[in-house]
């Protein structure tokens, strides 16, 4: 190497890239923050903290815990507190100097903005009682979250140090819970809108439809576990939602032993699937014969 040649630059880690933040990086960070604030304000209205109406009573109580056979019991929605805590942490983390030029934050930042705005938009149309419009909005939210997790999978958080752990908790954990929960919320949203428009809430037909849907959901959770390499947060959120559907049908209204049992079994599927996938990724230990070292 001649004296005019520069030494090679150190490789970038999975969490950070080389170079100073560009104006586009700062714009992304600001947009993520502003959209997050809009989402939180919207949820204050949705929870009834601000304003006269809350989501559970909107649309003639279409989103109440007893709205349909596929609606989780009310306690299930406490998962939003964990998701929003994670989003708060994500906003803080994405402002860290090392994250401004991070490949994974660049790849997902504007999608996070879209997710926050769609979340607030869902609350807006739901509070107005536009049930089928809310289905379209939450389906779009799910599509955006799926793409976020897909890109996070493509840009994994590297390392076992504090930086890598922070990324896995604040980003992968948060959006894993988010997408897992919303994937089930879409099903409940469709069921609520259908029931509000005259579909049977109980009876043989309603039970049959609910069972078929739950079996389909269980299969999808298994496929998701395989496609995304066994993301624990996704599986936990899916299992949480399905378990509360089971509880609602076994101990609440509308009551259905069949739907409750099927939902209970379905709740185990994502957990088992993730366990199988992650075990398959663990390298097998090679036995060393005695006398060899």
WOVEN-V853090 format. One record per helix or strand of 2 or more residues. SS is the DSSP state (a for helix, b for strand). FROM is the first residue (numbers start at 1). LEN is the number of residues. If there is no record, write none. Layout:
SS	FROM	LEN
SS	FROM	LEN
This chain:
a	23	24
a	55	7
a	74	20
a	97	3
a	103	25
a	131	24
a	162	35
a	204	24
a	232	20
a	257	25
